[in-house]
């Protein structure tokens, strides 16, 4: 007779990042639905800051390269 053993292995290491990601997505959706004007202004501010950062890096590389 053969004996079948079932092993349930759950890795908490892989489930915690998934839960954090799910919580962040839920928070983002909640914020956009409840405060669309604020969410839009935050996106514009983040995009403006990212644009300035990219311009700064490009300027630095131009100055280093000659």
C-alpha positions as CSV (number, residue, x, y, z in Angstrom):
1,X,0.0,0.0,0.0
2,X,1.2,3.4,-0.8
3,X,0.7,6.3,1.6
4,X,-0.1,9.7,0.1
5,X,0.8,12.6,2.2
6,X,-0.4,16.1,1.3
7,X,1.9,18.9,2.3
8,X,0.5,22.4,2.4
9,X,3.3,24.9,2.0
10,X,2.3,28.5,2.2
11,X,5.0,31.1,1.9
12,X,4.3,34.2,3.9
13,X,7.2,35.9,2.1
14,X,5.3,35.9,-1.2
15,X,1.9,36.8,0.2
16,X,2.9,40.0,2.1
17,X,4.1,41.9,-1.0
18,X,0.9,40.9,-2.8
19,X,-1.2,42.2,0.1
20,X,0.8,45.4,0.3
21,X,0.3,45.9,-3.5
22,X,-3.4,45.2,-3.3
23,X,-3.7,47.7,-0.4
24,X,-1.9,50.4,-2.4
25,X,-4.1,49.8,-5.5
26,X,-7.3,49.9,-3.4
27,X,-6.1,53.1,-1.7
28,X,-5.3,54.6,-5.1
29,X,-8.8,53.7,-6.5
30,X,-10.5,55.0,-3.4
31,X,-8.6,58.3,-3.6
32,X,-9.4,58.8,-7.3
33,X,-13.1,58.1,-6.7
34,X,-13.5,60.2,-3.5
35,X,-11.2,63.1,-4.4
36,X,-10.7,63.2,-8.2
37,X,-9.5,66.9,-8.3
38,X,-6.9,66.3,-5.6
39,X,-5.7,63.1,-7.3
40,X,-5.4,64.9,-10.6
41,X,-3.3,67.7,-9.1
42,X,-1.0,65.2,-7.4
43,X,-0.4,63.5,-10.7
44,X,0.4,66.8,-12.4
45,X,2.8,67.7,-9.5
46,X,4.5,64.3,-9.7
47,X,4.8,64.5,-13.5
48,X,6.3,68.0,-13.2
49,X,8.8,66.9,-10.6
50,X,9.8,63.9,-12.7
51,X,10.2,66.1,-15.7
52,X,12.5,68.5,-13.8
53,X,14.5,65.5,-12.5
54,X,15.0,64.2,-16.1
55,X,16.0,67.6,-17.3
56,X,18.5,67.9,-14.5
57,X,20.1,64.5,-15.3
58,X,20.2,65.3,-19.0
59,X,21.9,68.7,-18.2
60,X,24.4,66.9,-16.0
61,X,25.3,64.4,-18.7
62,X,25.7,67.1,-21.3
63,X,28.0,69.0,-19.0
64,X,30.0,65.9,-18.2
65,X,30.2,64.8,-21.8
66,X,31.6,68.1,-23.0
